[in-house]
Amino acid sequence: MQQGTGIAQRLAGRVPPQIASLVQELGTAASARGLPIDPLIDKAIEGSAKGVAPERVASAVRLVAMQLDTAATALRDGGLVADTLAIAAGEFAITAGLSGSDIKALARTGANAVALTVGLRVAGTLAALGVPPAEDIGLVSVALRSGEPVSALLSLPANVQSAIAKGATPAQAAAGLARAAAAQAAHGPPPDRGGGHPHLPHPPTPPHP
């Protein structure tokens, strides 16, 4: 009840009543399963602010709920104990075009929750840049396994864009960076393993359905 009341307060005056009721229902159920509710609330507010028809906003919110479930299952299957930030990052990556199998592959790198959360958001950003899933997951997996600091993960989208600007395709750019990262990792991990809790990147949000 308290969870539903909190959702209602955050949506009050910002979305139509029927959307608020739907988000309350989905958000309360999601919270009970250990899922984050912010992606649901954000999607409802985003769609309503853009003047999207309520039925389309409702469909988009339901899709987010499904993607959160998919991300949570993939992370659990990959060996990560439930972590709402990682689940939200996985949902972002799925929205950008990756699959539950891709999320599970990243979870199986053995990265800690903080690094994996950043890796998932970076993978989503790379997908939005046009990097195919195989090359995308290959690059981020190598980076996660290498023990590079989190700052190196955050630099991957810019490095891919730089290679694209020089004439490489997104797939070629990612594959080239993955080869370079693997070669560097073969010489041993860097001294700074990137502990701490950096601010997560805020890549461009994929288009609203």
C-alpha positions in Angstrom: 0.0 0.0 0.0 2.8 2.4 0.9 4.6 1.6 -2.3 1.5 2.4 -4.3 0.9 5.6 -2.5 4.4 6.7 -3.2 4.0 6.0 -6.9 0.7 7.9 -7.0 2.4 10.9 -5.3 5.2 11.0 -7.9 2.7 10.8 -10.8 0.1 13.2 -9.4 -0.7 15.9 -12.0 1.9 14.5 -14.4 0.0 11.7 -16.1 -3.7 10.8 -16.9 -5.5 9.0 -14.0 -5.7 5.7 -16.0 -1.9 5.7 -16.5 -1.3 6.5 -12.9 -3.4 3.5 -11.9 -1.6 1.2 -14.3 1.8 2.3 -13.0 0.7 1.8 -9.4 -0.4 -1.7 -10.2 2.7 -2.7 -12.2 5.0 -0.8 -9.9 3.7 -2.4 -6.7 4.0 -5.9 -8.3 7.5 -5.1 -9.6 8.6 -3.9 -6.2 7.3 -7.1 -4.6 9.6 -9.1 -7.0 12.6 -7.0 -6.2 12.5 -5.0 -9.5 13.1 -1.2 -9.7 10.0 1.0 -10.3 11.7 4.1 -11.5 11.8 2.9 -15.2 8.1 2.5 -15.1 7.4 5.9 -13.6 9.9 7.6 -15.9 8.3 6.0 -19.0 4.9 7.1 -18.0 6.0 10.7 -17.3 8.0 10.8 -20.5 5.2 9.7 -22.7 2.6 11.9 -21.1 4.9 14.9 -21.3 5.3 14.4 -25.0 1.6 14.2 -25.5 1.5 10.6 -26.5 -1.9 9.0 -26.5 -2.7 7.2 -23.2 -3.1 3.8 -24.8 0.3 4.1 -26.3 1.8 5.2 -23.0 0.1 2.2 -21.3 1.6 -0.2 -23.9 5.1 1.4 -23.4 4.8 1.0 -19.6 3.8 -2.6 -19.9 6.7 -3.2 -22.3 9.1 -1.8 -19.7 7.7 -4.1 -17.1 8.3 -7.1 -19.3 11.8 -5.9 -20.1 12.6 -5.5 -16.4 11.5 -9.1 -15.8 13.6 -10.2 -18.7 16.7 -8.3 -17.4 16.2 -9.6 -13.9 15.9 -13.2 -15.1 19.0 -12.9 -17.3 21.1 -11.4 -14.5 20.0 -14.1 -12.1 20.8 -16.8 -14.7 24.2 -15.2 -15.1 24.9 -15.4 -11.4 24.2 -11.9 -10.2 22.2 -11.6 -7.0 19.2 -9.2 -7.5 20.4 -5.6 -7.8 17.9 -3.0 -8.8 20.4 -0.7 -10.5 21.8 -3.5 -12.6 18.2 -4.6 -13.5 17.4 -1.1 -14.6 20.6 -0.9 -16.7 19.7 -4.3 -18.2 16.3 -3.0 -19.1 17.9 0.0 -20.8 20.2 -2.3 -22.8 17.2 -4.4 -23.9 15.3 -1.2 -24.9 18.3 -0.3 -27.1 18.2 -3.6 -28.9 20.0 -6.2 -26.9 18.5 -9.5 -25.6 18.2 -11.4 -22.4 20.9 -13.7 -23.6 23.2 -10.7 -24.1 22.5 -9.5 -20.6 23.3 -13.0 -19.2 26.5 -13.1 -21.1 27.7 -9.9 -19.5 26.6 -11.1 -16.1 28.7 -14.2 -16.6 31.9 -12.2 -16.9 32.0 -12.2 -13.1 32.1 -8.4 -12.8 30.9 -6.9 -9.6 27.5 -5.2 -9.5 28.8 -1.7 -9.9 31.0 -2.5 -12.9 28.3 -4.7 -14.5 25.7 -1.9 -14.1 28.0 0.5 -16.0 28.8 -2.2 -18.5 25.1 -2.8 -19.3 24.5 0.9 -19.8 27.6 1.2 -22.1 26.4 -1.9 -24.0 23.0 -0.2 -24.5 24.7 3.0 -25.7 26.8 1.0 -28.2 23.7 -0.7 -29.5 22.1 2.7 -30.0 25.2 3.7 -32.0 24.6 0.7 -34.3 27.1 -1.8 -33.0 25.7 -5.3 -33.6 25.0 -7.4 -30.5 27.9 -9.9 -31.1 30.5 -7.1 -31.4 28.8 -5.1 -28.6 28.8 -7.9 -26.1 32.3 -9.0 -27.2 33.8 -5.6 -26.5 32.1 -4.9 -23.2 32.8 -8.5 -22.0 36.5 -8.1 -22.7 36.5 -4.7 -20.9 34.7 -6.2 -17.8 37.0 -9.2 -17.6 40.2 -7.1 -18.1 39.9 -5.4 -14.7 40.1 -2.0 -16.3 38.8 0.9 -14.2 35.2 1.9 -14.7 36.3 5.0 -16.5 37.7 2.8 -19.3 34.2 1.3 -19.7 32.7 4.8 -19.9 35.1 5.8 -22.7 34.1 2.9 -25.0 31.2 4.7 -26.8 33.4 7.7 -27.6 36.2 5.5 -28.8 33.7 3.6 -31.1 32.4 6.9 -32.4 36.0 8.1 -33.1 36.7 5.0 -35.1 33.4 5.4 -37.0 34.4 8.9 -37.9 37.6 7.6 -39.4 35.6 5.3 -41.7 35.1 2.1 -39.7 31.7 0.5 -39.5 30.2 0.2 -36.0 31.0 -3.5 -36.0 34.5 -3.0 -37.2 35.1 -0.3 -34.6 33.9 -2.4 -31.7 35.8 -5.5 -32.9 39.0 -3.5 -33.2 38.7 -2.1 -29.7 37.9 -5.6 -28.4 41.1 -7.0 -30.0 43.2 -4.1 -28.5 41.6 -4.6 -25.1 42.3 -8.3 -25.1 45.9 -7.8 -26.1 46.4 -5.3 -23.3 44.7 -7.6 -20.8 47.2 -10.3 -21.8 49.9 -8.2 -20.2 48.1 -8.2 -16.9 45.4 -6.0 -15.3 46.1 -2.3 -14.6 46.9 -1.3 -11.0 43.6 0.7 -10.6 40.7 -1.8 -10.7 38.1 0.9 -10.6 36.4 0.4 -7.2 34.0 2.8 -5.8 30.6 3.9 -7.1 30.9 6.3 -10.0 28.0 8.2 -11.5 26.4 6.1 -14.1 26.4 7.4 -17.7 23.2 8.9 -19.1 23.2 7.8 -22.7 20.5 9.0 -25.2 17.2 7.3 -24.4 15.9 5.2 -27.3 12.9 6.6 -29.1 9.5 6.3 -27.3 7.3 3.7 -28.9 
